[in-house]
Amino acid sequence: MIVPVAISYNTFVVMVGVAAVGFAAGVIGCLSVLRRRALVGDAAAHATLIGVACAFLATGRRDLSLLLAGALVSAIASLGLLVLLRCWTRTRDDAATAIVQSVSFGLGITLISGITARGIANGAGLEQFLLGHTAALTAGDAILLGLVSCAAVGLLLLGFKEATLVAFDASFAAATGWPVLLLDYGLVALVAVMMVVGLPAAGAVLVTALVVIPPVAARQWTDRVSTMLLLSGLFGLFSAVVGVLTSALVPRLATGPMVVLVAASIVTLSFFCAPVRGWLARAIRLRQVQRSWAEGRVLTVAQECATSADAASQMLFLAGTFAEQDVRLRVACDDGGRNRDTARAWRRLVDRKWIERFPRAATLTTHSSAPGSQTSPELWQLTQVGREKALERARRLRLWDDVFAVSRDDAREFLTIDLPAPEAVLTAARLAVIQAAAADR
């Protein structure tokens, strides 16, 4: 039985405001992560404290809209300083980002701590912008955060196609006539807006996590940008809702860090369990490829043993038969002695009815067991399906040899431990050209 939890009005207001910020930060953060601009947002986030302090000193009021406006100005100013450092001093991107981030954060802390130490009226509590102060949010503040978040997402969707093109291939976008620099700065400005809007939720120290962690988690689940945007927004929204509810239920638990921890648990789960890029899925795919390779090697060697016996062996073992020990020994010698994989592959092929016991083996053993004769080993043979599979694998490998010899670029993308059929990955026309060139060699 599920017991509903009573949510106070203040908790509901905070949850709505932070959820809107979480969703918008996740959506906008996707293109920022794809464009490799995550640390740029971190520099803007640490510079927001300067704007908060200056806005308070200029107005003497703690109105959230005024403080966030000052934070936005300082964030954009820090990004401009970052661009100037890159262009005028030829400083590396990471070094310029570290300089702007550390200096602006130090100046912001100095201003806020000075306001608090001097006892300026209404100045107490500004230090809460370090880790967020969701408890002080009003309904008007939540509406403000929601409207700004919706506007930011709307602007991103208006230029979604162009922003995606710049994120993946800025050179091609510039060659086709798109204003890459303007689009790039527009995306960075949206990231700065989300850093400012996220200040009440997570603070200057942790707000970058709202823009970075949900996109990283969403990237593990899909290869489509549109799906990634939706998943990232939902992850951000879920982190915000769960973080707010948890901090409301547990006394003295800060909301901002809790939101970040929920987002971190989502990305950790994605790293392990995502069906596309998750560790578990990749481990399963690798194991399947290894099993396929071992089975293919056993089939190939069994076919060779069945067709390459000399006349004396044919008289002893009969045509088309082979001994299990001979096959396993040859496969183990070729593959570095991995007898365990070979034994498992043999059992799977027998269970699949691709290899079967030779029906006359018992009779042959009886005749060979006469006094003075040696006992012959148990004989096996490939079934009709097993012979077809072995011949198909041999044909596939021969054709890939031609591809490797003529055009390695066509094969490089499909190199695995066990190759697929060339017809499945190359066009018929291209394959015909390769075969004709291989025949002329």
Backbone torsions as a table, in degrees:
resi	resn	phi	psi	omega
1	MET	NA	128.8	-178.6
2	ILE	-91.6	124.6	-179.8
3	VAL	-97.3	117.8	-179.0
4	PRO	-66.9	144.3	179.9
5	VAL	-99.4	126.9	179.4
6	ALA	-73.6	127.2	-179.3
7	ILE	-108.3	125.0	179.3
8	SER	-71.3	164.3	-179.6
9	TYR	-62.4	-41.5	-179.5
10	ASN	-64.4	-40.5	178.2
11	THR	-64.5	-39.7	179.0
12	PHE	-64.2	-41.9	178.9
13	VAL	-61.9	-46.7	179.6
14	VAL	-62.7	-41.5	-177.8
15	MET	-64.1	-42.0	179.3
16	VAL	-64.5	-46.2	-179.5
17	GLY	-63.7	-47.2	-178.7
18	VAL	-69.3	-35.0	177.9
19	ALA	-63.3	-41.4	177.2
20	ALA	-62.2	-42.3	178.7
21	VAL	-65.2	-43.0	-179.3
22	GLY	-62.1	-42.3	179.8
23	PHE	-65.4	-48.2	-178.5
24	ALA	-64.7	-41.2	179.2
25	ALA	-63.3	-38.6	177.8
26	GLY	-65.3	-41.5	-179.1
27	VAL	-67.0	-50.2	-177.1
28	ILE	-69.6	-31.8	-179.9
29	GLY	-66.0	-21.9	-178.9
30	CYS	-58.7	-54.4	-178.3
31	LEU	-69.0	-29.0	175.9
32	SER	-65.5	-42.0	178.0
33	VAL	-68.1	-43.6	179.0
34	LEU	-63.3	-32.3	179.9
35	ARG	-86.5	0.8	-179.4
36	ARG	59.7	49.1	179.3
37	ARG	-119.1	23.4	-175.5
38	ALA	-65.8	-43.7	-178.1
39	LEU	-70.3	-24.2	175.6
40	VAL	-62.5	-42.8	176.6
41	GLY	-62.7	-34.7	178.8
42	ASP	-65.4	-39.0	177.1
43	ALA	-63.8	-41.4	178.1
44	ALA	-64.8	-38.2	-179.3
45	ALA	-63.2	-43.2	-178.6
46	HIS	-70.9	-21.3	179.2
47	ALA	-83.4	-10.4	-176.6
48	THR	-66.1	-26.3	-179.7
49	LEU	-62.1	-33.5	177.9
50	ILE	-62.8	-45.5	179.6
51	GLY	-64.2	-39.6	178.1
52	VAL	-61.2	-46.3	-178.8
53	ALA	-66.5	-42.7	-178.8
54	CYS	-67.7	-39.2	178.3
55	ALA	-63.6	-39.0	178.2
56	PHE	-68.2	-42.4	180.0
57	LEU	-65.6	-31.8	-178.2
58	ALA	-77.3	-33.8	-174.3
59	THR	-109.2	-24.8	-175.9
60	GLY	71.0	13.2	-178.5
61	ARG	-119.3	153.1	178.0
62	ARG	-107.8	34.4	176.7
63	ASP	-69.2	129.8	-173.1
64	LEU	-62.1	-39.9	-178.7
65	SER	-63.2	-40.2	178.7
66	LEU	-68.0	-41.4	179.8
67	LEU	-65.7	-40.2	178.9
68	LEU	-69.6	-33.4	176.3
69	ALA	-64.0	-42.9	175.7
70	GLY	-63.6	-38.6	178.1
71	ALA	-63.9	-38.3	179.0
72	LEU	-65.0	-41.2	178.7
73	VAL	-61.5	-46.2	-178.9
74	SER	-68.0	-34.9	178.3
75	ALA	-64.4	-45.5	179.2
76	ILE	-66.6	-37.2	177.2
77	ALA	-62.7	-38.7	178.4
78	SER	-66.1	-38.0	177.3
79	LEU	-65.9	-39.1	175.7
80	GLY	-62.8	-41.3	176.5
81	LEU	-62.8	-36.2	178.2
82	LEU	-63.5	-42.6	178.2
83	VAL	-64.3	-41.2	179.8
84	LEU	-64.3	-40.1	178.2
85	LEU	-62.3	-40.3	180.0
86	ARG	-66.6	-41.6	-173.2
87	CYS	-80.4	-42.3	-171.2
88	TRP	-88.7	-31.1	-175.7
89	THR	-108.4	-3.1	-179.0
90	ARG	55.7	33.9	176.8
91	THR	-79.2	142.8	177.5
92	ARG	-61.4	153.9	-176.2
93	ASP	-58.3	-45.5	-177.1
94	ASP	-67.0	-37.5	179.4
95	ALA	-69.3	-41.8	178.4
96	ALA	-63.1	-42.1	178.8
97	THR	-62.5	-42.6	179.3
98	ALA	-63.8	-39.2	-179.8
99	ILE	-64.1	-50.6	-178.5
100	VAL	-63.5	-41.7	-178.0
101	GLN	-63.5	-49.6	-175.7
102	SER	-69.5	-43.2	-177.8
103	VAL	-66.9	-45.2	-179.0
104	SER	-66.2	-37.9	179.4
105	PHE	-66.9	-42.0	178.1
106	GLY	-62.9	-41.5	178.9
107	LEU	-66.4	-40.3	178.8
108	GLY	-63.4	-43.3	177.9
109	ILE	-63.1	-39.8	179.5
110	THR	-62.4	-44.4	-179.2
111	LEU	-65.5	-46.0	-177.1
112	ILE	-67.8	-43.3	178.9
113	SER	-65.8	-32.9	176.4
114	GLY	-66.8	-39.9	176.8
115	ILE	-61.5	-44.1	-179.5
116	THR	-67.9	-41.9	-176.8
117	ALA	-67.7	-34.1	-178.3
118	ARG	-83.0	-4.9	176.2
119	GLY	67.2	34.5	177.8
120	ILE	-64.4	138.2	-176.0
121	ALA	-56.4	135.7	179.2
122	ASN	64.7	11.3	-178.8
123	GLY	-86.0	-14.7	-179.9
124	ALA	-67.3	135.8	177.4
125	GLY	101.2	-8.2	177.9
126	LEU	-64.3	-26.0	179.1
127	GLU	-67.1	-13.7	177.9
128	GLN	-66.8	-16.3	176.3
129	PHE	-68.6	-9.7	175.3
130	LEU	-65.9	-45.5	-177.0
131	LEU	-120.3	8.6	179.4
132	GLY	94.8	156.0	179.0
133	HIS	-145.5	62.6	-176.8
134	THR	-64.5	-26.3	-177.8
135	ALA	-64.2	-22.6	-178.3
136	ALA	-91.6	1.1	-178.8
137	LEU	-68.7	136.1	173.8
138	THR	-103.9	175.0	178.2
139	ALA	-61.9	-39.4	177.2
140	GLY	-63.3	-39.0	177.3
141	ASP	-64.1	-42.5	179.6
142	ALA	-63.4	-40.1	177.2
143	ILE	-63.6	-41.9	178.0
144	LEU	-60.3	-47.9	179.4
145	LEU	-61.8	-41.3	179.6
146	GLY	-65.1	-42.2	-179.8
147	LEU	-65.8	-44.7	179.2
148	VAL	-64.4	-39.5	178.8
149	SER	-64.1	-44.3	178.6
150	CYS	-63.6	-39.6	179.0
151	ALA	-64.6	-40.6	179.6
152	ALA	-64.4	-43.9	177.9
153	VAL	-64.4	-40.3	178.3
154	GLY	-61.5	-42.3	177.8
155	LEU	-63.9	-39.1	178.6
156	LEU	-64.9	-42.1	-179.4
157	LEU	-66.1	-31.5	178.3
158	LEU	-63.9	-38.1	178.4
159	GLY	-108.9	31.2	-174.2
160	PHE	-62.0	-46.8	-177.5
161	LYS	-62.4	-46.6	-178.6
162	GLU	-67.5	-40.8	179.7
163	ALA	-65.1	-37.3	177.6
164	THR	-65.2	-42.4	178.6
165	LEU	-61.2	-43.4	179.2
166	VAL	-66.4	-37.3	-178.1
167	ALA	-65.5	-35.3	-175.8
168	PHE	-94.0	-36.3	-176.9
169	ASP	-151.2	85.2	-178.2
170	ALA	-67.1	-32.5	179.7
171	SER	-65.5	-43.3	178.5
172	PHE	-66.4	-39.1	178.2
173	ALA	-62.3	-40.6	178.2
174	ALA	-67.1	-38.2	-179.6
175	ALA	-67.4	-29.4	179.6
176	THR	-88.9	3.2	172.1
177	GLY	99.2	6.2	180.0
178	TRP	-79.7	143.3	177.8
179	PRO	-75.2	84.2	-173.6
180	VAL	-61.3	-44.2	-177.6
181	LEU	-62.7	-42.1	179.3
182	LEU	-65.9	-42.6	179.0
183	LEU	-65.6	-39.3	179.9
184	ASP	-64.1	-45.5	178.7
185	TYR	-67.2	-33.8	176.8
186	GLY	-63.9	-41.2	177.8
187	LEU	-65.3	-41.8	178.5
188	VAL	-64.4	-37.3	178.1
189	ALA	-64.7	-39.3	176.9
190	LEU	-64.2	-38.8	177.1
191	VAL	-63.2	-40.8	177.9
192	ALA	-62.8	-39.2	177.2
193	VAL	-60.8	-43.8	-179.5
194	MET	-68.2	-31.8	175.3
195	MET	-63.4	-40.6	-179.9
196	VAL	-70.0	-45.0	-179.0
197	VAL	-65.2	-31.5	-179.4
198	GLY	-80.2	-4.4	179.8
199	LEU	-56.1	-48.8	179.8
200	PRO	-64.0	-25.3	-176.2
201	ALA	-82.8	-47.4	-173.8
202	ALA	-124.4	-12.0	-179.4
203	GLY	83.2	168.2	-176.3
204	ALA	-65.6	-27.7	-176.3
205	VAL	-76.1	-39.4	-171.0
206	LEU	-109.8	-2.7	-174.0
207	VAL	-65.4	-27.2	178.5
208	THR	-60.7	-31.3	-179.7
209	ALA	-61.8	-32.5	179.4
210	LEU	-66.4	-26.8	-178.2
211	VAL	-92.8	-21.8	-173.6
212	VAL	-103.8	-46.0	-171.1
213	ILE	-66.9	-48.7	179.1
214	PRO	-58.6	-42.4	176.0
215	PRO	-62.8	-38.3	178.5
216	VAL	-63.5	-40.4	176.9
217	ALA	-65.8	-43.4	-179.1
218	ALA	-65.4	-31.9	-179.0
219	ARG	-63.7	-25.3	179.8
220	GLN	-73.2	-18.2	-172.1
221	TRP	-101.3	-14.7	-173.3
222	THR	-155.5	161.4	174.5
223	ASP	-112.4	0.9	179.5
224	ARG	-97.8	133.4	-176.0
225	VAL	-66.2	-42.2	-178.8
226	SER	-62.1	-43.6	177.3
227	THR	-65.4	-37.7	178.8
228	MET	-63.1	-41.2	178.2
229	LEU	-61.3	-44.6	-178.9
230	LEU	-65.6	-46.6	-179.7
231	LEU	-63.1	-41.9	179.9
232	SER	-62.8	-42.6	176.6
233	GLY	-61.8	-41.4	179.1
234	LEU	-67.3	-38.3	177.1
235	PHE	-63.5	-42.6	177.7
236	GLY	-63.8	-41.5	178.6
237	LEU	-63.9	-45.6	179.8
238	PHE	-61.4	-43.2	179.3
239	SER	-60.9	-41.3	-179.1
240	ALA	-65.3	-46.7	-177.4
241	VAL	-64.3	-48.2	-178.4
242	VAL	-66.2	-39.5	178.9
243	GLY	-63.5	-42.3	179.6
244	VAL	-66.3	-45.0	-179.6
245	LEU	-63.7	-40.5	-180.0
246	THR	-65.2	-44.0	179.4
247	SER	-67.3	-27.5	177.6
248	ALA	-74.5	-33.1	-178.2
249	LEU	-82.3	-29.9	-178.9
250	VAL	-104.6	116.8	-178.2
251	PRO	-62.9	147.7	175.1
252	ARG	60.7	29.3	177.1
253	LEU	-110.3	117.4	-175.7
254	ALA	-66.6	140.9	-176.2
255	THR	-72.6	-46.8	-176.9
256	GLY	-56.9	-54.8	177.2
257	PRO	-58.7	-34.6	179.9
258	MET	-67.0	-39.5	176.5
259	VAL	-60.9	-43.8	180.0
260	VAL	-65.2	-38.8	179.5
261	LEU	-66.1	-38.4	176.5
262	VAL	-64.3	-43.0	177.0
263	ALA	-62.5	-38.6	178.3
264	ALA	-64.8	-36.5	177.2
265	SER	-66.5	-34.3	178.1
266	ILE	-66.9	-44.3	-178.8
267	VAL	-69.4	-33.1	176.2
268	THR	-65.3	-45.0	176.8
269	LEU	-61.4	-38.4	179.8
270	SER	-65.9	-39.7	179.3
271	PHE	-59.6	-33.2	-176.6
272	PHE	-93.4	-39.4	-166.5
273	CYS	-112.1	-2.7	-179.1
274	ALA	-62.7	136.6	-175.0
275	PRO	-72.9	-16.7	-176.9
276	VAL	-98.9	-52.9	-174.6
277	ARG	-117.6	2.3	-177.6
278	GLY	-66.3	153.3	-178.7
279	TRP	-60.4	-41.7	-178.0
280	LEU	-64.9	-44.1	179.9
281	ALA	-64.6	-41.0	179.2
282	ARG	-66.7	-36.7	178.0
283	ALA	-66.1	-39.8	178.6
284	ILE	-65.5	-43.3	179.1
285	ARG	-63.5	-40.8	178.4
286	LEU	-63.5	-40.9	179.2
287	ARG	-65.4	-38.3	178.0
288	GLN	-64.2	-39.6	178.1
289	VAL	-65.3	-41.7	178.7
290	GLN	-64.0	-39.9	177.0
291	ARG	-64.8	-41.8	178.8
292	SER	-62.8	-40.6	178.8
293	TRP	-64.3	-45.6	-179.4
294	ALA	-62.6	-43.0	178.4
295	GLU	-64.3	-40.4	178.5
296	GLY	-64.0	-40.1	178.1
297	ARG	-64.0	-42.2	179.2
298	VAL	-63.2	-42.8	178.0
299	LEU	-61.4	-45.2	-178.6
300	THR	-62.9	-47.2	-179.3
301	VAL	-66.5	-38.6	177.1
302	ALA	-61.5	-42.1	177.3
303	GLN	-63.1	-40.4	178.4
304	GLU	-65.8	-42.1	178.2
305	CYS	-64.5	-34.7	-177.8
306	ALA	-74.6	-22.7	-174.6
307	THR	-111.8	-7.4	-174.5
308	SER	-112.8	15.2	-179.6
309	ALA	-72.1	144.5	177.8
310	ASP	-79.7	179.8	-173.6
311	ALA	-64.6	-40.1	-179.8
312	ALA	-64.8	-40.5	178.9
313	SER	-67.6	-35.9	179.1
314	GLN	-64.0	-37.9	177.9
315	MET	-66.5	-34.5	-177.4
316	LEU	-83.2	-44.7	-171.1
317	PHE	-103.4	-8.9	-177.8
318	LEU	73.9	151.3	-173.8
319	ALA	-68.1	142.3	175.1
320	GLY	77.8	10.1	-179.6
321	THR	-112.5	165.8	179.6
322	PHE	-158.8	160.1	178.5
323	ALA	-97.4	141.6	-179.1
324	GLU	-59.5	-40.9	-176.7
325	GLN	-64.4	-36.4	178.8
326	ASP	-64.9	-42.9	-179.4
327	VAL	-65.1	-47.8	-178.0
328	ARG	-64.8	-36.2	179.8
329	LEU	-66.3	-43.1	-179.6
330	ARG	-67.9	-40.5	179.1
331	VAL	-65.8	-41.6	-179.3
332	ALA	-65.0	-37.0	178.4
333	CYS	-67.6	-39.0	-179.2
334	ASP	-72.9	-32.2	-173.5
335	ASP	-105.1	17.8	174.1
336	GLY	83.9	22.9	173.8
337	GLY	80.2	23.9	179.5
338	ARG	-83.2	77.3	-176.3
339	ASN	-67.3	-31.3	-177.0
340	ARG	-64.8	-46.2	178.4
341	ASP	-63.3	-38.6	179.8
342	THR	-65.9	-42.9	179.5
343	ALA	-63.4	-41.5	178.3
344	ARG	-66.2	-41.1	178.0
345	ALA	-62.8	-39.5	178.3
346	TRP	-61.7	-45.1	-179.1
347	ARG	-64.7	-38.7	178.9
348	ARG	-65.8	-39.6	179.1
349	LEU	-67.5	-35.9	176.9
350	VAL	-68.3	-43.4	178.5
351	ASP	-64.1	-32.1	-179.2
352	ARG	-81.8	-2.9	-179.9
353	LYS	66.8	33.9	172.6
354	TRP	-95.9	-22.9	173.5
355	ILE	-126.8	137.1	-179.7
356	GLU	-139.9	161.7	177.2
357	ARG	-69.1	143.8	176.9
358	PHE	-72.8	124.2	-171.8
359	PRO	-64.2	-24.0	-178.7
360	ARG	-94.3	10.5	-177.2
361	ALA	-64.0	-39.2	-178.6
362	ALA	-64.2	-42.1	179.2
363	THR	-64.6	-42.6	-179.9
364	LEU	-63.3	-39.7	179.8
365	THR	-66.1	-38.1	-179.7
366	THR	-63.7	-46.4	179.2
367	HIS	-67.0	-32.6	-177.5
368	SER	-80.4	-10.6	-176.1
369	SER	-91.1	11.3	177.5
370	ALA	-65.6	160.5	-178.9
371	PRO	-57.6	134.0	178.9
372	GLY	87.4	-1.8	179.5
373	SER	-110.4	158.6	178.8
374	GLN	-91.9	144.3	178.9
375	THR	-74.3	125.7	-179.3
376	SER	-79.9	152.5	179.3
377	PRO	-72.6	164.3	176.0
378	GLU	-67.4	133.0	-174.0
379	LEU	-103.1	148.5	178.9
380	TRP	-130.6	164.2	175.9
381	GLN	-148.3	157.1	175.4
382	LEU	-78.5	135.7	172.9
383	THR	-74.2	176.1	179.4
384	GLN	-59.2	-43.2	178.3
385	VAL	-65.5	-41.3	179.4
386	GLY	-62.2	-41.0	177.9
387	ARG	-64.8	-39.6	178.7
388	GLU	-64.3	-42.1	179.0
389	LYS	-65.0	-41.0	179.9
390	ALA	-65.8	-42.4	178.6
391	LEU	-66.5	-37.9	178.2
392	GLU	-65.3	-39.9	178.3
393	ARG	-66.4	-40.1	177.7
394	ALA	-64.1	-41.1	177.7
395	ARG	-63.6	-40.4	-179.5
396	ARG	-63.9	-42.8	-179.8
397	LEU	-68.1	-38.2	177.8
398	ARG	-63.5	-41.0	-179.3
399	LEU	-68.5	-37.4	176.8
400	TRP	-67.9	-31.2	174.3
401	ASP	-59.5	-40.4	176.4
402	ASP	-64.3	-41.0	179.9
403	VAL	-63.7	-43.7	179.1
404	PHE	-62.5	-39.2	-176.6
405	ALA	-71.8	-34.1	-173.6
406	VAL	-94.8	-46.8	-173.7
407	SER	-146.7	93.8	-179.2
408	ARG	-70.1	-25.6	179.2
409	ASP	-62.5	-33.5	178.0
410	ASP	-70.6	-22.5	-176.2
411	ALA	-99.5	-19.5	-171.6
412	ARG	-59.4	-37.2	-176.6
413	GLU	-70.4	-21.9	-172.5
414	PHE	-112.0	14.2	179.6
415	LEU	-69.4	121.1	175.0
416	THR	-139.3	179.6	179.6
417	ILE	-69.1	-26.6	175.9
418	ASP	-136.8	115.5	-168.6
419	LEU	-76.4	145.6	173.9
420	PRO	-76.5	175.2	176.4
421	ALA	-66.6	132.7	-179.1
422	PRO	-57.8	-33.7	-179.6
423	GLU	-64.1	-22.1	-177.5
424	ALA	-79.7	-18.8	-175.0
425	VAL	-123.2	-15.7	178.2
426	LEU	-115.8	146.9	178.3
427	THR	-70.2	156.4	-178.7
428	ALA	-62.8	-39.0	-179.7
429	ALA	-65.0	-44.5	179.9
430	ARG	-65.3	-39.0	179.6
431	LEU	-66.2	-36.7	178.0
432	ALA	-65.2	-40.5	177.7
433	VAL	-63.1	-42.3	-179.5
434	ILE	-65.1	-42.7	-179.5
435	GLN	-65.9	-38.6	178.2
436	ALA	-66.1	-40.3	178.8
437	ALA	-67.6	-37.2	178.2
438	ALA	-67.1	-34.0	178.7
439	ALA	-68.1	-27.0	-178.5
440	ASP	-84.3	-10.9	-176.7
441	ARG	-71.9	NA	NA
